[in-house]
Amino acid sequence: MSLGRKAFLSLTAAVVLGGAAILPMATGFASEDAEAVVAEADAELLAAAGIESDPSDGPVEERVIDLDRQAEIVDEILARDGHRLPEIEEPAETAINDTRDEELDCLAKVISNEARGEPRSGQLAVAQVVMNRVESPLFPNSICGVVYQRAQFSNIRGHHPRRSGAQWERFVEIAIDARNGISQPVVGEALFFHANYVRPAFARRKTRLGQVGAHIFYR
């Protein structure tokens, strides 16, 4: 493969989407045009690298090719002939909502109340259950509404965690993770859980999904 073709293909390969060429016939850049661009790029690249275009039969000294310059030459040829490579749009980054508002406080509080002695995965699982409930039509549509729903989380209203220090910051970090869906679900679509040392009546009517730490999760 010629040097120009290598440069041309390496440059355009990054902007081929779903196997479709980024220079369709509708642009007027037909296959013969591509051949001409590659041939012209060959000559310019070889000259820029100090390599003769028609070397003798003897060994050719290996030269270092400036790949950035290769890309520039291809761009210059395309621009001169009225062709343009499409711009590649960078995917927009999803903004993380880490606002320390009442909703985040409620989520961190339920982690503290229900899972403060659990490993991180167990704490995240409890927070994800709350978020699953927020998305479910069976429960209130806000975090605090879910957390303070009657007869759902024991002693939640009487629980007053110390909102400072490393432990609270860990609960807040996990709450941010769960609220934004950063980590993969630990317990899938679980809507219920209980400690493994109790046997609540609802467990017989639900589908068990698994156990994380000291909690068993259901949907």
N, C-alpha and C positions, 0 to 999 in steps of 0.2 A: 504493500500500500504506500502511495506517495506521501511525503511529509505534509503537503498541503491538504490532502484528503484526511490524513490523521487529525490535523488541527481543526479542519472544518467539521469532521464528524464529532470530535471530542467537544467542540463548542456547541454544536446543535443538539447533541444527545441529551444534554441537561434540560432542553426545552421541548422534548418530545413527550406528549401526554397521551397515556392510554394506547401507545403504539401508533398514534397518528402523527404523520410528519407535520412539522410546524411551518413548512413552506409549501402550501398546497398550490395546485395549478391556477386557482383563482387569483393568486397574487401576480401571475405572469412569470413566476420563477419556475419554469419547466425544468425537466431533468437535464436537457442540453445546456441550459443556463448554469445549472449547478456544476456540470462538467467543466464549463468554461471558467467559472470562478475558481474551481479547484486547480485547474491547470495554471491559471494566472498566479494563484497563491503559491503553487509549487515553485515557480520561478523566483518570486520575491522572497520566499522563505529560504530557499537554497542560497540566494545571493546574500541575504542578511546573515546567514550562518557561515558564509565564507566557503561554501561547497559548490564546486562547479556542477552545472546541470548535466554535463555529459562526461562523467568521469572515465578514466581509462580502465582497462581491465585489471589493473593492479589494485591492491587493497586501498580502501578509502579510509582516510583518517577520521575517527569518530569525533564529532564536535558536540558541544553542549548547545542545545536549542533553547532559546528563551520562549517558554510557553506563553507568557503574557504578551510578548511581541507577536507571536503567531496569532493570538486572538485579535490583537489590534489590526493586523494586516487583513484578516478576513473581514472584520468590521468595515475597514476602509474601502475594500473592494465592493462589498455589498452596498454601502452608502453611496459610493460613486456611481453605481449602476442603478440606483433608485430602489434598492431592496432594503428591507429592514427586518431584523430579527425581533420577534415580539418580546416585550418585557415580561420577566417572570415575576408574578405577584407573590410576595411573601405572605404566608398564612397569618392572619391576624391572631395575636395572642389574646387568650381569654383573660380578662381582668379578674384578679382575685379580690373578693370582697372580704377584707380583713378589718372592717369597721367594728370598733368595740361598742356595739349598740346593745340594746336590751335583749334582742334576739340571740346575739352571741353569748351574752351573759347567761341566759336561760340554758343554752346548750352546754356551756362549760359547767354550770351548776348541776345539771342532771348527770354529767359524767362524774363529777365529784361525789354526788349522792349515791349513785348506783355502782360505780366501777373504780373508785379511787385506789383500791388495792389490786386491781387487775393489770396485766401487761398492756402495753400500748394497743395491741390488736384488740384486746377485750374492751378497752375504753373506746376505741374507734367504732367497734361493732355496736355498742350501746348508742353512740351518737348517730350512727347511720340508721338505726331503727327509728330514732326520732325524725330524721329527715325523710325516711320512707313514709312515715305517718303523715308528715306535712303534705306529701305528694298524693296520699290516698284520700279518696272521697269519704272514707269511713271515719276520718279524724279531722280535727281542726286544721285550718290551712296556714297556721303560723307556728313557729317553734315554741314560743311561750304558751300558745294555746294548747299544744300537744303536751308540753311538760306539766302544765298545771291542770290538765283535764282531770276531773274528779275520779278518784280510785284507780289511777293508773301507775303512778310512781310513789311508793310509800314514803311518807314523811318529807316529801319534797318541799312543802311550805315551811316546815320547821327546820329545814337544813340551811345553815348560814355559814358557808365556807369562808375561809380567810382569802380575800381577793388580792393577794400579793404573794411574792415568793416564787420559787422555782416550780413547786407543784401546781399552783394556780396557772402559771404561765404555760405549763405543759397541757393542762386542760383546755386553755384558750387555743393553743396551737392545734390540738386535735379537733376542737370545735370548728376552727377555720377550715381545716381539712375536710371535715364532713359536710359543712355548709356549702363548700364549693365543689364537692365531688372530686377532690384531687386524687385521692387514693382509690384503688379498685375496691369494690364492695367486699367486706369481710364475710358478711352473712347474706349476700344476695338481697332478696326482696323481703327479708324478715320484718315483721310488724310487732312481734311479741317476743319476750324472753322472761326467764325466771332463773333464780339461783338454783344450782344443782342439788341443794339440800332440802328443797321443798317440792311438793307435788300439787300444783294448783289444778283445779278442775278444768280450766280452759285448755290445758295441754292435751287432753284426750281428744279434743275436737279440732286441733290444729295439725299442720304438717311440720314435723321436725326437720330443720335444715342442718343442724349441727351444734356443736358446743365449742365455745371459745372461752378459755379460762374457766371460771366458775359459773358461767351462764350458758343456758341452753336456749337456742333461738328457733322460732317458728314463724310460719306464715299461714 
